[in-house]
Amino acid sequence: MVHEPIPEGYIEASNGWSWPYEFPIWNWEGNEGKPMQVRVFTKAPKVSLELNGEVIGEKLLTTKDKYTAVFEVPYQPGELKAIAIEDGKEIATKVLKTAGKPVAIRLTADRTKLKADRNDLSFIKIEVIDENGQLVPKDSIKINLTISGNGELAASGKANPIDMGSVNNQVINTYKGKAQAIIRPFSTSGKIIIKAESEGLRSEELDLNIMKSSLGS
């Protein structure tokens, strides 16, 4: 996780009900060369952190560290890679890459087959991606949803903790490149078509199949 830079002239105050303003992203344009706080969470006894193939540092962890290794990393676009090490062997990695410019929308459904039942739902992940299919973590990209066929929009939104907007709007602004829509079928079989559009981006369309018969897991 990478801590968002604190604006000049401000300080960060926290209490038992707050959390660090940090994200699993490596897109911090305008902060080149400035130190970024990176926290790596692992139960491994050792962590190595690399930036664009160069070792930034290594940390040995004990239970007193609460499974958290903290690094200061001068920001540089590219690839940030954390490596968990145990008994001299690499046991896990996590990579954050700098994304390019947004070019398209991607829709991913947790389920594409639903019962023709008003109590059934499909959760649709909405992402803004670059030409390589990588998430572009930008805020406030306006996504327009069109729902047609045998269903409707039950709810929509994003994870922005300070946005108090409607939760059933067909126009959604992204938060860190993401948003979500929840689709509810009507009580008849058929198909639901979800289309997502945004100015300057390639649109995406997704079909959900609505079936009368019972569905397996």
C-alpha positions as CSV (number, residue, x, y, z in Angstrom):
1,M,0.0,0.0,0.0
2,V,1.3,3.5,-0.9
3,H,0.4,6.5,1.2
4,E,-1.0,9.4,-0.8
5,P,1.2,12.5,-0.5
6,I,0.1,15.0,2.1
7,P,-0.4,18.4,0.6
8,E,2.2,21.1,1.6
9,G,1.1,23.0,4.7
10,Y,-1.0,20.1,6.0
11,I,-0.4,17.3,8.5
12,E,-2.1,14.0,8.9
13,A,-4.0,13.5,12.2
14,S,-5.4,10.1,13.1
15,N,-7.3,8.4,15.9
16,G,-8.7,5.0,16.7
17,W,-11.5,5.5,14.1
18,S,-9.4,6.5,11.2
19,W,-7.1,4.8,8.7
20,P,-4.1,5.8,6.6
21,Y,-5.0,7.4,3.3
22,E,-3.1,4.7,1.2
23,F,-3.9,2.7,-1.9
24,P,-2.4,-0.3,-3.9
25,I,-1.4,2.0,-6.8
26,W,1.8,3.3,-8.3
27,N,0.4,6.3,-10.3
28,W,1.6,9.5,-8.6
29,E,2.2,11.9,-11.4
30,G,3.7,15.2,-10.2
31,N,5.6,13.6,-7.3
32,E,8.6,12.4,-9.2
33,G,11.6,12.1,-6.9
34,K,9.6,12.8,-3.8
35,P,9.6,10.2,-1.0
36,M,6.5,7.9,-0.8
37,Q,5.7,5.8,2.2
38,V,5.2,2.2,1.2
39,R,3.8,-0.4,3.6
40,V,4.1,-4.2,2.9
41,F,2.0,-6.5,4.9
42,T,3.2,-10.1,5.3
43,K,3.9,-12.9,7.8
44,A,7.2,-13.7,6.1
45,P,10.3,-13.0,8.2
46,K,11.9,-10.9,5.5
47,V,10.7,-8.4,2.8
48,S,12.6,-7.0,-0.2
49,L,11.3,-4.0,-2.1
50,E,12.4,-3.3,-5.7
51,L,11.7,-0.4,-8.0
52,N,12.2,-1.0,-11.7
53,G,14.5,-4.0,-10.9
54,E,16.7,-2.1,-8.4
55,V,16.5,-3.1,-4.7
56,I,15.2,-0.2,-2.6
57,G,15.7,-2.0,0.7
58,E,15.1,-5.1,2.8
59,K,13.5,-5.5,6.2
60,L,13.5,-8.2,8.8
61,L,10.2,-8.6,10.5
62,T,9.2,-9.9,14.0
63,T,5.8,-10.1,15.7
64,K,6.5,-6.7,17.2
65,D,6.4,-5.2,13.7
66,K,2.7,-6.4,13.4
67,Y,3.5,-8.0,10.0
68,T,4.2,-4.6,8.5
69,A,7.4,-3.5,6.7
70,V,7.7,0.3,6.1
71,F,9.8,1.8,3.3
72,E,10.5,5.3,2.0
73,V,10.7,5.2,-1.8
74,P,11.5,8.2,-4.1
75,Y,8.7,8.1,-6.6
76,Q,9.5,7.0,-10.1
77,P,7.0,5.6,-12.6
78,G,7.4,1.9,-13.5
79,E,7.1,-1.2,-11.5
80,L,7.2,-1.5,-7.7
81,K,7.7,-5.1,-6.5
82,A,7.5,-6.5,-2.9
83,I,9.1,-9.9,-2.3
84,A,8.3,-12.0,0.7
85,I,11.3,-14.3,1.7
86,E,11.4,-17.2,4.1
87,D,14.5,-19.5,4.6
88,G,16.2,-17.7,1.8
89,K,13.5,-18.5,-0.7
90,E,10.9,-16.2,-2.4
91,I,7.4,-17.3,-1.2
92,A,5.2,-14.5,-2.5
93,T,5.3,-11.3,-4.6
94,K,3.1,-8.3,-5.1
95,V,3.6,-5.9,-8.0
96,L,2.2,-2.4,-8.5
97,K,2.7,-0.9,-12.0
98,T,2.2,2.6,-13.3
99,A,-0.8,2.6,-15.6
100,G,-1.0,4.5,-18.9
101,K,-3.7,6.8,-20.2
102,P,-7.3,5.6,-19.9
103,V,-8.6,4.2,-23.2
104,A,-11.5,1.9,-22.4
105,I,-14.1,0.6,-19.9
106,R,-14.1,-2.9,-18.6
107,L,-17.2,-4.6,-17.1
108,T,-16.9,-7.8,-15.0
109,A,-19.9,-9.6,-13.5
110,D,-19.6,-11.9,-10.5
111,R,-22.4,-13.9,-12.2
112,T,-23.7,-13.9,-15.8
113,K,-26.5,-16.3,-15.2
114,L,-29.4,-15.4,-12.9
115,K,-32.7,-16.8,-11.9
116,A,-35.8,-15.0,-13.1
117,D,-36.4,-13.9,-9.5
118,R,-36.5,-10.4,-8.1
119,N,-34.4,-11.6,-5.2
120,D,-31.4,-12.5,-7.4
121,L,-28.6,-10.0,-8.1
122,S,-25.5,-9.6,-10.2
123,F,-22.7,-7.3,-9.1
124,I,-20.9,-5.6,-11.9
125,K,-17.4,-4.3,-11.5
126,I,-16.7,-1.2,-13.6
127,E,-13.1,-0.3,-14.4
128,V,-11.3,2.3,-16.5
129,I,-8.3,0.6,-18.2
130,D,-5.3,1.5,-20.3
131,E,-4.2,0.0,-23.6
132,N,-2.7,-3.0,-21.8
133,G,-5.8,-3.7,-19.8
134,Q,-4.4,-2.3,-16.6
135,L,-6.6,-0.4,-14.1
136,V,-6.1,3.4,-14.4
137,P,-6.7,4.7,-10.9
138,K,-8.3,8.1,-11.8
139,D,-11.1,9.8,-9.9
140,S,-14.3,11.4,-11.3
141,I,-14.3,9.8,-14.8
142,K,-18.0,9.9,-15.6
143,I,-19.5,6.6,-16.6
144,N,-23.0,6.4,-18.2
145,L,-24.8,3.2,-17.8
146,T,-27.7,1.9,-20.0
147,I,-29.7,-1.1,-18.8
148,S,-32.0,-2.8,-21.3
149,G,-33.8,-6.2,-21.5
150,N,-35.3,-8.2,-18.7
151,G,-33.8,-6.4,-15.7
152,E,-33.0,-3.1,-14.1
153,L,-30.4,-1.2,-12.1
154,A,-30.8,-2.0,-8.4
155,A,-27.9,0.2,-7.1
156,S,-24.7,1.8,-8.2
157,G,-21.8,3.6,-6.6
158,K,-18.1,3.7,-5.7
159,A,-15.9,3.4,-2.7
160,N,-15.2,7.1,-2.2
161,P,-15.7,7.6,1.6
162,I,-16.6,11.3,1.3
163,D,-19.0,11.1,-1.6
164,M,-22.6,11.3,-0.5
165,G,-24.1,10.8,-4.0
166,S,-27.1,8.7,-5.0
167,V,-26.7,4.9,-4.8
168,N,-29.0,4.2,-7.8
169,N,-27.8,6.6,-10.4
170,Q,-27.1,5.5,-14.0
171,V,-24.3,8.1,-14.2
172,I,-21.4,7.3,-11.9
173,N,-18.1,9.0,-11.3
174,T,-15.2,6.6,-10.7
175,Y,-13.0,6.4,-7.6
176,K,-9.5,5.2,-8.1
177,G,-10.6,4.0,-11.6
178,K,-13.5,1.9,-10.3
179,A,-17.2,1.9,-9.7
180,Q,-19.9,-0.7,-9.3
181,A,-23.4,-1.5,-10.5
182,I,-25.9,-4.0,-9.1
183,I,-28.4,-5.5,-11.5
184,R,-31.8,-7.1,-10.6
185,P,-33.7,-9.3,-13.1
186,F,-37.4,-9.2,-13.7
187,S,-39.5,-12.3,-13.1
188,T,-39.3,-13.5,-16.7
189,S,-36.5,-15.3,-18.6
190,G,-34.5,-13.5,-21.2
191,K,-31.4,-11.3,-21.3
192,I,-30.2,-8.1,-19.6
193,I,-27.8,-5.9,-21.6
194,I,-25.5,-3.5,-19.7
195,K,-23.7,-0.8,-21.7
196,A,-21.1,1.5,-20.1
197,E,-19.9,4.6,-22.0
198,S,-17.7,7.6,-21.3
199,E,-16.5,10.4,-23.5
200,G,-13.2,9.6,-25.1
201,L,-13.2,6.0,-23.9
202,R,-14.0,2.7,-25.7
203,S,-17.4,1.6,-24.5
204,E,-18.2,-1.9,-23.1
205,E,-21.3,-4.1,-23.2
206,L,-22.1,-7.1,-21.1
207,D,-25.0,-9.6,-21.3
208,L,-26.6,-11.4,-18.4
209,N,-28.8,-14.5,-19.0
210,I,-32.0,-14.8,-17.0
211,M,-33.4,-18.3,-16.7
212,K,-36.6,-19.7,-15.2
213,S,-35.1,-23.0,-14.1
214,S,-33.1,-23.3,-10.9
215,L,-29.4,-22.7,-11.3
216,G,-26.5,-24.5,-9.7
217,S,-23.8,-22.7,-7.8
